[in-house]
Amino acid sequence: MDSIEEKNIFELLRDKFGIIGNSDLIKDAMRRLYQAAPTDLTILITGRTGTGKEVFANAIHGLSQRKKFPFVSVNCGAIPETLLESELFGHEKGAFTGATDQRKGFFESANRGTIFLDEIGEMPVGTQVKLLRILENGEFSRLGSSSVHKVDVRVVAATNRELEQEVANGNFRQDLYFRLKSVHIYLPNLREHTEDIPYLVDYFGNQVSQKLGAKYKGISSDAVNILKSLPWHGNIRELKNMIETLLTLERVPYISADILRKYIPQALPAHSQEPILKESSLVRVEPQFSAKSMELELIFRTLLELKKEMSDIKQYIHSLSIHMEQIKRELEDTIKAPMEQAEIVDDTNLNLAKMEKQAIEMALLKHDNNRKQASQTLGISERTLYRKISEYGIGV
């Protein structure tokens, strides 16, 4: 690629997919993405949480021949192991308790498109076998069925784990690892490419300001140096959330070092070359300001975690719906149990008789002594209800 072509590629990835960076590490990842996207090769994206793995997966799909077809994102770590296989490959009616209908899995939903398997390192070994089969020939079977189905799906996987170590520990199949790693894209920690922080801040700043109907005018060099000195355990996601929170709460067009410090209550590194970061300037912070900063930091961290987990929570709730349906059915069966089987035969059944009498009285009260409606509510015949009323002396 010549320099003009590369520049156009980087601008395309920035403007269309929000991939920002001018460092060598990010440029290498962008080049590999652009080369591999038009193919049907399986791609493995590795990197710590918050480095942008799903952003890259979206770009791969958007630059592929499959872009007109579905892009399905699945967080394998957010779905319980007992449900993951059903969610991926679907199930037949009656395959397990609560499976009241046939259901297509994520692979069928992504047919002719792309499926993004995030946190692939969390996938159970048993499910890995089925995934390997679908990667090799596109074949799979729904849970509870012996019929073989075929799909045409491009797989992009991602993980923050060291899969080679997981293979050595017996937690991940070696053949699946090699199959996934047809193309490998590594996304570095933000600490490894801090030179990209100004570009990232400007991109996020413009995004937030547009939403707020305001104008973003930039960030000071002192503030940039502060950001470069931070550990960034949450990587780009943490930086994005900080900028969003700061601009939303402060409503300022320009990010200065003083404003930024409100959101960084912890002491900054003393070795910084910027005079504004010297320890002597930090100890002059008023106690009230420090308390406010700590409160804002708590709010910011909470917002960060909530946003980070939101998609996982939605997916987890969807998976639990099957269990909820099962519980509902069991409760209905319990409530509708035939009451006529309860007979008073000795003193041990006296408590049950009292409960039965109370249930009848409540049903009659609810339906204004309409015995037909009361019997339907109780799940017994009207004739049995008359006998019970007489037996318990109800209404006498």
C-alpha positions in Angstrom: 0.0 0.0 0.0 1.3 3.5 -0.8 0.9 6.3 1.8 -2.1 7.9 0.0 -4.0 4.6 -0.1 -3.2 3.9 3.6 -4.4 7.4 4.5 -7.7 6.8 2.8 -8.1 3.5 4.5 -7.4 5.0 8.0 -9.9 7.8 7.3 -12.5 5.3 6.2 -12.1 3.3 9.4 -12.2 6.4 11.5 -15.2 8.1 9.8 -17.4 5.0 9.2 -16.5 2.7 12.1 -15.0 4.9 14.8 -11.6 3.3 14.8 -9.2 6.0 16.0 -5.4 6.0 16.2 -2.2 7.1 14.7 0.2 4.9 16.6 2.1 2.0 14.8 0.3 -0.6 16.9 -3.2 0.6 15.9 -2.2 1.1 12.3 -0.9 -2.5 12.1 -4.3 -3.7 13.5 -6.2 -1.5 11.0 -4.1 -2.8 8.0 -4.8 -6.4 9.0 -8.5 -5.7 9.4 -8.7 -4.1 6.0 -6.9 -6.9 4.3 -8.9 -9.7 6.0 -12.4 -8.2 6.0 -13.3 -8.9 2.3 -12.4 -12.6 2.8 -14.3 -15.3 4.5 -11.5 -16.2 6.8 -12.2 -16.8 10.5 -10.7 -14.0 12.6 -9.6 -14.0 16.2 -9.3 -10.6 18.0 -7.4 -10.5 21.2 -6.9 -7.7 23.7 -7.9 -6.6 27.2 -11.4 -5.5 28.1 -12.3 -2.1 26.6 -9.7 -2.1 23.8 -12.3 -2.1 21.1 -12.8 -5.7 20.0 -16.5 -5.3 19.1 -15.8 -2.1 17.2 -13.3 -4.0 15.1 -15.7 -6.9 14.6 -18.4 -4.5 13.3 -15.9 -3.0 10.9 -14.9 -6.5 9.6 -18.6 -7.2 8.9 -19.1 -3.7 7.4 -16.2 -4.2 4.9 -17.1 -7.7 3.9 -19.3 -9.2 1.2 -21.8 -10.1 3.9 -22.6 -6.6 5.1 -26.1 -6.7 3.7 -26.9 -9.7 5.9 -27.2 -10.0 9.7 -24.4 -9.2 12.2 -25.1 -11.2 15.4 -23.1 -10.4 18.5 -23.0 -13.1 21.3 -21.2 -12.7 24.7 -20.3 -16.3 25.6 -19.4 -15.2 29.1 -22.8 -13.7 29.8 -24.9 -16.8 29.0 -25.0 -19.6 31.6 -23.2 -22.7 30.5 -26.4 -24.8 30.6 -28.1 -22.4 28.1 -25.2 -21.5 25.8 -25.5 -24.5 23.5 -29.3 -23.9 23.1 -28.7 -20.2 22.4 -26.1 -20.8 19.8 -27.6 -23.7 17.9 -31.3 -23.6 18.9 -33.5 -26.3 20.3 -36.6 -28.4 19.5 -39.9 -28.3 21.3 -39.6 -30.5 24.4 -35.8 -30.7 24.3 -35.7 -29.8 27.9 -38.1 -28.6 30.6 -39.4 -25.2 29.6 -38.7 -25.7 25.9 -42.3 -25.1 24.8 -41.5 -24.2 21.2 -38.9 -24.8 18.6 -36.3 -22.0 18.6 -33.7 -21.0 16.2 -30.2 -20.3 17.5 -27.9 -17.4 16.9 -26.1 -19.2 14.1 -29.3 -19.7 12.1 -30.2 -16.1 12.8 -26.8 -15.0 11.4 -27.1 -17.1 8.2 -25.2 -15.5 5.3 -23.9 -12.9 7.6 -21.4 -12.7 10.5 -21.5 -13.9 14.0 -19.3 -12.3 16.6 -18.4 -14.6 19.5 -17.1 -12.4 22.3 -15.3 -13.9 25.3 -14.8 -17.2 23.3 -12.4 -18.3 26.1 -15.4 -18.7 28.4 -17.1 -21.3 26.2 -17.4 -24.8 27.7 -15.4 -27.6 26.1 -18.5 -29.5 25.1 -19.9 -26.6 23.2 -16.4 -26.0 21.6 -16.8 -29.4 19.8 -20.0 -28.3 18.1 -18.5 -24.9 17.2 -15.5 -26.7 15.6 -18.0 -28.8 13.5 -19.8 -25.7 12.2 -16.5 -24.0 11.4 -15.3 -27.0 9.4 -18.5 -27.7 7.3 -21.3 -25.4 8.4 -23.2 -28.3 9.9 -25.0 -28.4 13.3 -27.9 -30.0 15.1 -30.5 -28.3 17.3 -30.6 -29.4 20.9 -33.0 -32.3 21.1 -32.8 -33.2 17.4 -30.7 -35.6 15.3 -31.4 -33.7 12.1 -28.4 -31.9 10.5 -28.8 -28.3 9.4 -26.4 -26.2 7.4 -25.6 -22.5 7.6 -23.2 -20.1 5.8 -21.8 -17.9 8.5 -18.5 -16.0 8.9 -17.1 -16.3 12.5 -15.3 -13.5 14.2 -14.2 -14.4 17.8 -12.6 -12.3 20.6 -11.1 -13.0 24.0 -9.2 -11.2 26.7 -7.7 -14.5 27.8 -4.4 -16.1 26.8 -5.8 -18.9 24.7 -2.5 -20.6 24.3 -2.3 -21.0 28.1 -5.9 -22.1 28.2 -5.0 -24.8 25.6 -2.1 -25.9 27.8 -4.4 -26.0 30.8 -6.9 -28.2 29.0 -9.7 -25.6 29.1 -9.7 -24.9 25.3 -9.4 -27.2 22.4 -6.2 -26.8 20.4 -7.8 -27.7 17.1 -10.4 -25.0 17.6 -7.8 -22.5 18.6 -5.9 -23.0 15.4 -9.1 -22.9 13.4 -10.1 -19.6 14.9 -6.7 -18.1 14.5 -6.7 -18.1 10.7 -6.2 -14.3 11.0 -5.1 -12.8 14.4 -5.6 -9.2 15.2 -4.1 -7.9 18.5 -5.5 -4.8 20.1 -3.1 -3.2 22.5 -3.8 -1.7 26.0 -4.3 2.0 25.9 -1.1 2.4 28.0 0.8 0.9 25.0 -0.3 3.7 22.6 -0.9 6.8 24.8 0.0 8.9 21.8 -3.5 8.2 20.4 -5.2 9.7 23.5 -5.6 13.2 22.0 -7.2 11.8 18.8 -9.5 9.6 20.9 -10.5 12.5 23.2 -11.3 14.8 20.2 -13.4 12.0 18.6 -15.4 11.3 21.7 -15.6 15.0 22.6 -17.2 15.8 19.2 -19.6 12.9 19.5 -20.8 14.0 23.0 -21.0 17.7 22.1 -23.2 16.9 19.0 -25.6 15.0 21.2 -25.8 17.9 23.7 -26.2 20.4 20.9 -22.9 22.1 21.9 -19.6 22.8 20.2 -16.4 21.0 21.2 -13.3 23.2 21.1 -10.6 20.7 22.3 -8.4 19.8 25.2 -5.4 21.5 26.7 -1.9 20.0 26.5 -1.7 19.9 30.3 -4.9 17.9 30.4 -3.6 15.5 27.7 -0.4 14.9 29.8 -2.6 14.1 32.8 -4.5 11.5 30.7 -1.3 10.0 29.4 -0.1 9.5 33.0 -3.1 7.4 34.1 -3.1 3.6 34.3 -6.3 3.1 32.1 -7.3 -0.4 33.4 -10.5 -0.1 31.4 -8.6 1.1 28.3 -10.4 3.0 25.5 -13.9 2.3 27.0 -12.8 3.9 30.3 -11.5 7.0 28.5 -14.7 7.3 26.4 -16.9 7.1 29.5 -14.7 9.7 31.3 -15.0 12.2 28.4 -18.8 11.6 28.1 -19.3 12.0 31.9 -17.1 15.1 32.1 -18.7 17.0 29.1 -22.2 16.0 30.1 -21.9 17.2 33.7 -19.6 20.2 33.2 -21.2 21.5 29.9 -17.9 23.1 28.8 -16.6 23.3 25.2 -12.9 23.0 26.3 -11.3 20.5 28.6 -8.8 22.1 30.9 -6.5 20.4 33.4 -8.5 22.0 36.3 -11.8 20.5 35.1 -10.2 17.2 34.4 -8.8 16.9 37.9 -12.3 16.9 39.3 -12.7 13.4 37.8 -9.4 12.1 39.0 -9.3 12.3 42.8 -6.4 10.0 43.2 -2.9 11.6 43.4 -1.2 12.0 40.1 2.3 10.8 39.3 4.9 13.1 40.9 7.5 12.4 38.1 5.4 14.3 35.5 7.4 17.0 33.6 4.4 19.3 33.6 4.6 22.0 36.3 0.9 21.8 36.9 1.3 18.2 38.0 3.8 18.9 40.7 3.1 17.5 44.2 3.1 21.1 45.6 0.2 22.0 43.4 -1.8 19.0 44.3 -1.6 19.4 48.1 -3.3 22.8 47.8 -6.6 21.2 46.7 -9.3 22.2 49.2 -10.9 19.5 51.3 -14.4 20.3 50.0 -13.1 20.0 46.4 -11.5 16.6 47.2 -14.8 15.4 48.7 -16.7 16.5 45.6 -14.1 14.9 43.4 -14.5 11.6 45.2 -18.3 11.8 44.9 -18.0 12.5 41.1 -15.5 9.7 40.8 -17.9 7.3 42.4 -20.7 8.4 40.0 -18.3 8.0 37.1 -17.2 4.5 38.1 -20.8 3.5 38.6 -21.8 4.8 35.2 -18.8 3.0 33.6 -19.7 -0.3 35.1 -23.4 0.0 34.2 -22.7 0.8 30.6 -20.1 -1.9 30.3 -22.5 -4.6 31.6 -25.7 -3.4 30.0 -25.5 -5.6 26.8 -24.5 -8.5 28.9 -27.4 -8.1 31.3 -29.9 -7.9 28.4 -28.5 -11.1 26.9 -28.5 -12.8 30.3 -32.2 -11.8 30.9 -33.1 -13.2 27.5 -31.4 -16.5 28.4 -33.2 -16.7 31.7 -36.6 -16.3 30.1 -36.7 -20.1 29.4 -36.2 -20.7 33.1 -38.9 -18.2 34.0 -41.3 -20.0 31.7 -40.5 -23.3 33.4 -41.1 -21.8 36.9 -44.4 -20.3 35.7 -45.7 -23.7 34.3 -44.7 -25.4 37.6 -46.6 -22.9 39.7 -49.7 -23.2 37.5 -49.6 -26.9 37.9 -49.3 -26.6 41.7 -52.2 -24.1 41.9 -54.5 -26.2 39.8 -53.9 -29.4 41.7 -57.3 -31.2 42.1 -58.6 -30.3 45.5 -61.1 -33.2 45.6 -58.3 -35.6 46.4 -57.9 -34.1 49.8 -60.1 -36.0 52.2 -60.3 -35.8 56.0 -59.5 -39.3 57.3 -57.9 -38.6 60.6 -56.5 -35.8 62.9 -53.3 -35.4 60.8 -55.4 -33.8 57.9 -57.1 -31.2 60.0 -54.7 -28.4 58.9 -55.3 -29.3 55.2 -59.0 -29.2 55.8 -58.8 -25.7 57.3 -56.8 -24.5 54.2 -59.3 -26.1 51.9 -62.2 -24.4 53.7 -60.5 -21.0 53.6 -59.8 -21.4 49.9 -63.4 -22.1 49.2 -64.6 -19.2 51.3 -62.2 -16.8 49.5 -63.3 -18.1 46.1 -67.0 -17.6 47.0 -66.2 -14.1 48.4 -64.3 -13.2 45.2 -67.3 -14.2 43.0 -70.1 -13.0 45.2 -71.2 -16.5 46.1 -71.4 -17.5 42.4 -70.7 -21.2 42.9 -70.1 -22.0 39.2 -67.4 -19.3 38.9 -65.9 -20.3 42.3 -65.6 -23.9 41.3 -63.8 -22.9 38.1 -61.3 -20.8 40.1 -60.7 -23.7 42.5 -60.2 -26.2 39.6 -62.9 -28.6 40.9 -66.3 -29.5 39.6 -69.4 -27.6 40.8 -70.8 -30.8 42.3 -67.7 -31.3 44.4 -67.9 -27.7 45.5 -71.5 -28.2 46.7 -70.4 -31.3 48.7 -67.5 -29.3 50.3 -69.8 -26.4 51.2 -72.1 -28.8 52.9 -69.3 -30.8 54.6 -67.7 -27.6 56.1 -70.9 -25.9 56.9 -69.9 -22.8 54.8 -72.6 -20.1 54.8 -74.7 -21.8 57.5 
